[in-house]
């Protein structure tokens, strides 16, 4: 495994981040492939053996049970100082807004609940899960700064935002002397490269780490054309994101398969090897042992410049989909159904 500094932080993270959305109590989840605690622990333990030290979860994953599984496994299998733990908080609910709960109070409640779930005194990275148009940005940045000063989070990150929003937030933080975002977790992979319009340029200039989710496009970049799986068949959210561009995406997926055969490696390794030339650490989920093993191997595959161009040249612009398609004031208000589990949580 290789390691890198996470943006402007002092955190040394593995080049692969284990995404833990697939871990948790299935009755609190939306997906049939959600792993129970026993199997989640096996995956986490194997990841640690392979050198993965970076784990990403969220309070919204399976009503907090993902955090609980991750926390217990890391306590049993690793020293706290040897791992980097990231979790995310949700926007204020309509009930909180109506009752006058401030953004600062909301963030304090969220981090306290997450720390209880994780069984930890602090998280290394606390992530603003989705832009909240109904809470002043000052309140968000002030609230995050307070928990950093209190030692409950070492650094802060953001997810599902536009480049201008990240720039605006960090400019406010700099003006007020608040903690700044050191990382961004957006939707970015070989068949969805819209982050390259502005986000990658901002991050390169300001040394903000990119830790994208959907690194394998819901499994599409890890399977040969025609090959399927339970997740590919049942993941309605991934279908929403990718089905409309399936024909053009298949050209790229076929090229991934060609290079995988050429190098005698998996398609996962090729897809992630490309992404690793662009970002600090992609967030990659694993629900089977071979998933985490193939993911870890990707850091050792070096693609030639001509091969990288071959993978890229067939790309055509895609429309915004999923969470980012809802990232507007009107859509956000309409979709404002976030909570700690009783309401639907938009997938990340």
C-alpha positions as CSV (number, residue, x, y, z in Angstrom):
1,X,0.0,0.0,0.0
2,X,1.1,3.6,-0.7
3,X,0.3,6.6,1.5
4,X,-0.2,10.3,0.9
5,X,-0.9,13.4,3.0
6,X,-4.5,14.4,2.9
7,X,-4.4,17.9,1.4
8,X,-3.3,20.6,3.8
9,X,-3.6,18.3,6.8
10,X,-1.0,16.2,8.7
11,X,-3.0,13.0,8.1
12,X,-1.1,10.3,6.2
13,X,-3.8,8.2,4.4
14,X,-3.7,5.1,2.4
15,X,-4.2,5.7,-1.3
16,X,-7.4,3.7,-1.0
17,X,-10.1,4.7,1.4
18,X,-12.5,1.9,2.4
19,X,-16.1,3.1,1.9
20,X,-18.3,1.7,4.7
21,X,-21.7,2.4,3.3
22,X,-22.3,-1.3,2.7
23,X,-21.8,-2.1,6.4
24,X,-24.7,-2.0,8.9
25,X,-27.9,-3.5,10.2
26,X,-29.8,-4.5,7.0
27,X,-33.2,-3.7,8.5
28,X,-32.0,-0.1,8.7
29,X,-30.7,0.0,5.2
30,X,-32.0,0.2,1.7
31,X,-29.9,-2.4,0.0
32,X,-30.0,-6.2,0.0
33,X,-26.2,-6.3,-0.2
34,X,-25.7,-4.6,3.2
35,X,-23.3,-6.7,5.3
36,X,-24.0,-7.8,8.8
37,X,-21.5,-7.1,11.6
38,X,-19.6,-10.4,11.3
39,X,-18.9,-10.0,7.6
40,X,-18.2,-6.3,7.9
41,X,-15.5,-7.1,10.5
42,X,-13.9,-9.6,8.1
43,X,-13.7,-7.0,5.3
44,X,-12.3,-4.3,7.7
45,X,-9.8,-6.7,9.1
46,X,-8.6,-7.7,5.7
47,X,-8.3,-4.1,4.6
48,X,-6.1,-3.4,7.6
49,X,-3.9,-6.4,6.7
50,X,-3.5,-5.0,3.2
51,X,-2.4,-1.6,4.5
52,X,-5.6,0.4,4.3
53,X,-5.8,2.8,7.1
54,X,-8.5,5.2,5.9
55,X,-12.1,4.4,6.6
56,X,-15.2,6.5,5.5
57,X,-18.6,6.1,7.0
58,X,-21.6,8.4,7.9
59,X,-24.3,8.9,10.5
60,X,-26.8,8.4,7.7
61,X,-25.6,4.9,6.7
62,X,-28.1,2.3,8.1
63,X,-29.2,4.7,10.9
64,X,-25.7,4.9,12.4
65,X,-25.1,1.1,12.6
66,X,-22.3,1.5,10.0
67,X,-20.5,3.8,12.4
68,X,-21.1,1.3,15.2
69,X,-19.7,-1.7,13.2
70,X,-16.7,0.3,12.0
71,X,-15.9,1.6,15.5
72,X,-16.1,-1.8,17.1
73,X,-14.0,-3.5,14.4
74,X,-11.2,-0.8,14.5
75,X,-11.1,-1.0,18.3
76,X,-10.5,-4.7,18.1
77,X,-8.1,-4.8,15.1
78,X,-6.1,-1.6,15.2
79,X,-4.6,1.1,17.4
80,X,-6.6,4.3,17.2
81,X,-3.6,6.4,16.2
82,X,-2.8,4.1,13.3
83,X,-6.1,4.7,11.5
84,X,-7.8,7.7,9.9
85,X,-11.6,7.7,10.5
86,X,-13.9,9.9,8.5
87,X,-17.6,10.3,9.1
88,X,-20.3,12.7,7.8
89,X,-23.1,14.8,9.2
90,X,-26.5,15.5,7.7
91,X,-28.2,18.9,7.2
92,X,-30.7,20.1,9.7
93,X,-34.1,18.5,9.6
94,X,-37.3,20.5,9.0
95,X,-38.2,19.8,12.6
96,X,-34.9,21.2,13.9
97,X,-35.4,24.3,11.7
98,X,-38.9,24.8,13.0
99,X,-37.8,24.5,16.6
100,X,-35.0,27.0,16.2
101,X,-32.0,24.6,16.5
102,X,-29.0,26.5,15.1
103,X,-26.5,25.1,12.7
104,X,-23.9,25.2,15.4
105,X,-26.2,23.2,17.8
106,X,-27.0,20.7,15.1
107,X,-23.4,20.0,14.3
108,X,-22.7,19.5,18.0
109,X,-25.5,17.0,18.2
110,X,-24.4,15.2,15.1
111,X,-20.8,14.8,16.1
112,X,-21.7,13.7,19.6
113,X,-24.0,11.0,18.2
114,X,-21.4,9.8,15.7
115,X,-18.7,9.6,18.4
116,X,-21.0,7.6,20.6
117,X,-21.7,5.3,17.6
118,X,-18.0,4.9,16.8
119,X,-17.0,4.6,20.5
120,X,-14.3,7.2,19.9
121,X,-13.3,10.5,21.4
122,X,-12.6,12.1,18.1
123,X,-12.7,11.6,14.3
124,X,-9.8,12.5,12.1
125,X,-12.0,14.0,9.3
126,X,-15.6,15.3,9.8
127,X,-17.4,15.8,6.5
128,X,-20.2,18.2,5.5
129,X,-22.3,15.6,3.7
130,X,-24.4,17.8,1.4
131,X,-24.8,21.6,1.0
132,X,-27.5,22.9,3.3
133,X,-29.3,25.9,1.7
134,X,-31.5,26.4,4.7
135,X,-28.6,27.0,7.1
136,X,-26.3,30.0,6.9
137,X,-22.8,29.1,5.7
138,X,-21.4,31.1,8.7
139,X,-23.2,28.8,11.1
140,X,-21.9,25.7,9.4
141,X,-18.3,26.9,9.4
142,X,-18.5,28.3,12.9
143,X,-20.0,25.0,14.1
144,X,-17.3,22.9,12.5
145,X,-14.6,25.2,13.9
146,X,-16.0,24.7,17.4
147,X,-15.8,21.0,17.2
148,X,-12.2,21.2,15.9
149,X,-11.2,23.5,18.7
150,X,-13.0,21.1,21.2
151,X,-10.8,18.2,19.9
152,X,-13.8,16.2,18.5
153,X,-12.5,16.4,14.9
154,X,-9.0,16.9,13.8
155,X,-9.9,18.2,10.3
156,X,-13.0,18.9,8.2
157,X,-14.0,17.9,4.7
158,X,-17.0,18.5,2.4
159,X,-19.0,16.3,0.0
160,X,-21.4,16.9,-2.8
161,X,-20.7,20.5,-3.6
162,X,-19.7,22.7,-6.5
163,X,-16.3,24.2,-6.8
164,X,-17.6,27.7,-6.2
165,X,-19.3,26.5,-2.9
166,X,-16.0,25.0,-1.7
167,X,-14.1,28.1,-2.6
168,X,-16.7,30.3,-0.9
169,X,-16.7,28.2,2.3
170,X,-12.9,28.2,2.6
171,X,-12.7,32.0,1.9
172,X,-15.1,32.6,4.7
173,X,-13.1,30.3,7.0
174,X,-9.9,32.1,6.2
175,X,-11.5,35.5,6.8
176,X,-12.9,34.4,10.2
177,X,-10.0,32.3,11.3
178,X,-12.0,29.1,11.2
179,X,-10.8,25.6,10.2
180,X,-10.8,25.1,6.4
181,X,-11.9,22.2,4.4
182,X,-8.9,20.0,3.6
183,X,-10.8,17.5,1.3
184,X,-13.7,17.1,-1.0
185,X,-15.7,13.9,-1.7
186,X,-17.5,14.1,-5.0
187,X,-18.8,11.9,-7.8
188,X,-15.8,11.1,-10.0
189,X,-14.8,8.1,-12.0
190,X,-13.7,7.1,-15.5
191,X,-17.2,7.3,-16.9
192,X,-18.3,10.4,-15.0
193,X,-15.6,13.1,-15.2
194,X,-17.6,16.3,-14.7
195,X,-15.4,17.2,-11.7
196,X,-12.7,18.0,-14.2
197,X,-14.5,21.1,-15.3
198,X,-13.6,23.2,-12.2
199,X,-13.2,21.1,-9.1
200,X,-10.0,19.4,-10.0
201,X,-8.4,22.7,-10.9
202,X,-9.4,24.3,-7.6
203,X,-8.2,21.4,-5.6
204,X,-4.8,21.3,-7.4
205,X,-4.3,25.1,-6.8
206,X,-5.3,25.1,-3.1
207,X,-3.9,21.6,-2.2
208,X,-7.4,20.2,-1.3
209,X,-7.5,16.4,-1.4
210,X,-10.0,14.7,-3.6
211,X,-11.5,11.5,-2.2
212,X,-14.2,10.7,-4.7
213,X,-17.1,8.2,-4.2
214,X,-18.6,5.9,-6.8
215,X,-15.0,5.2,-7.9
216,X,-16.2,2.1,-9.8
217,X,-19.5,3.5,-11.0
218,X,-21.6,1.2,-9.0
219,X,-19.6,-1.8,-10.2
220,X,-19.8,-0.9,-13.9
221,X,-16.1,-0.3,-14.2
222,X,-15.3,-3.6,-12.6
223,X,-17.2,-6.0,-14.8
224,X,-16.9,-7.1,-18.4
225,X,-19.6,-6.1,-20.8
226,X,-22.5,-8.4,-20.3
227,X,-21.4,-9.5,-16.9
228,X,-23.8,-8.7,-14.1
229,X,-24.3,-8.9,-10.4
230,X,-27.1,-8.6,-7.8
231,X,-26.0,-5.0,-7.1
232,X,-26.0,-4.0,-10.8
233,X,-29.5,-5.4,-11.1
234,X,-30.9,-3.9,-7.9
235,X,-29.1,-0.6,-7.4
236,X,-31.8,1.8,-8.5
237,X,-29.7,4.8,-7.5
238,X,-26.8,3.7,-9.7
239,X,-29.2,3.1,-12.5
240,X,-30.4,6.6,-12.2
241,X,-26.9,7.9,-12.5
242,X,-25.6,5.7,-15.4
243,X,-28.4,4.1,-17.4
244,X,-29.0,7.2,-19.6
245,X,-25.4,7.1,-20.9
246,X,-24.9,3.4,-21.0
247,X,-24.2,3.2,-24.7
248,X,-21.4,5.8,-24.6
249,X,-20.0,4.5,-21.3
250,X,-19.7,0.9,-22.8
251,X,-17.0,2.1,-25.1
252,X,-14.9,3.1,-22.2
253,X,-15.8,0.0,-20.2
254,X,-14.7,-2.1,-23.1
255,X,-11.3,-0.4,-23.1
256,X,-10.9,-1.0,-19.4
257,X,-11.5,-4.7,-20.1
258,X,-8.9,-4.7,-22.9
259,X,-6.2,-3.2,-20.7
260,X,-7.1,-5.5,-17.9
261,X,-6.5,-8.5,-20.2
262,X,-3.3,-6.9,-21.5
263,X,-1.9,-6.5,-18.0
264,X,-3.4,-9.7,-16.6
265,X,-5.2,-7.8,-13.9
266,X,-8.8,-7.1,-12.9
267,X,-10.9,-4.3,-14.4
268,X,-11.1,-2.9,-10.9
269,X,-7.3,-2.4,-10.9
270,X,-7.3,-0.7,-14.2
271,X,-10.2,1.7,-13.4
272,X,-8.7,2.6,-10.0
273,X,-5.1,2.9,-11.4
274,X,-6.5,5.6,-13.8
275,X,-8.3,7.4,-11.0
276,X,-5.3,7.3,-8.7
277,X,-3.5,9.5,-11.3
278,X,-6.1,12.2,-10.6
279,X,-7.0,12.1,-6.9
280,X,-5.5,11.5,-3.4
281,X,-7.6,8.5,-2.3
282,X,-10.8,7.2,-3.9
283,X,-13.5,5.9,-1.6
284,X,-14.1,2.3,-2.6
285,X,-16.8,0.1,-1.1
286,X,-16.2,-3.6,-0.5
287,X,-18.8,-6.3,0.4
288,X,-16.7,-9.3,-0.6
289,X,-13.2,-10.3,0.2
290,X,-12.0,-10.2,-3.4
291,X,-13.3,-6.7,-3.7
292,X,-11.0,-5.3,-1.0
293,X,-8.0,-7.4,-2.3
294,X,-8.5,-6.2,-5.9
295,X,-8.9,-2.6,-4.7
296,X,-5.6,-2.7,-2.7
297,X,-3.7,-4.1,-5.7
298,X,-4.7,-1.1,-7.9
299,X,-2.0,1.1,-6.2
300,X,0.7,-1.1,-7.8
301,X,-0.5,-0.8,-11.4
302,X,1.1,2.0,-13.4
303,X,-0.6,2.7,-16.7
304,X,1.5,4.2,-19.6
305,X,0.6,7.7,-20.8
306,X,-0.8,6.2,-24.0
307,X,-3.0,3.9,-22.0
308,X,-4.4,6.7,-19.9
309,X,-5.2,8.6,-23.1
310,X,-6.9,5.5,-24.6
311,X,-9.2,5.3,-21.6
312,X,-10.0,9.0,-21.6
313,X,-10.5,9.9,-25.3
314,X,-13.9,8.3,-25.7
315,X,-15.5,10.4,-22.9
316,X,-18.3,12.8,-23.7
317,X,-19.9,15.3,-21.3
318,X,-22.5,13.9,-18.9
319,X,-25.4,15.6,-17.3
320,X,-25.4,16.1,-13.5
321,X,-27.2,13.2,-11.8
322,X,-27.9,11.9,-8.3
323,X,-27.1,14.1,-5.4
324,X,-25.4,16.9,-7.4
325,X,-28.5,17.2,-9.6
326,X,-30.4,18.1,-6.5
327,X,-27.8,20.6,-5.3
328,X,-29.8,23.8,-6.0
329,X,-31.9,25.8,-3.5
330,X,-35.2,24.7,-4.9
331,X,-34.3,21.1,-5.3
332,X,-32.7,20.9,-2.0
333,X,-35.7,22.3,-0.3
334,X,-38.0,19.8,-2.1
335,X,-35.6,16.9,-1.2
336,X,-35.0,18.0,2.4
337,X,-35.8,14.6,4.0
338,X,-32.5,14.0,5.8
339,X,-32.5,12.6,9.3
340,X,-30.7,10.1,11.5
341,X,-32.6,7.3,10.0
342,X,-36.4,7.7,10.2
343,X,-36.5,9.5,6.8
344,X,-34.9,8.5,3.5
345,X,-31.2,9.3,3.3
346,X,-29.8,10.2,-0.1
347,X,-27.0,7.8,-1.0
348,X,-23.4,8.8,-1.1
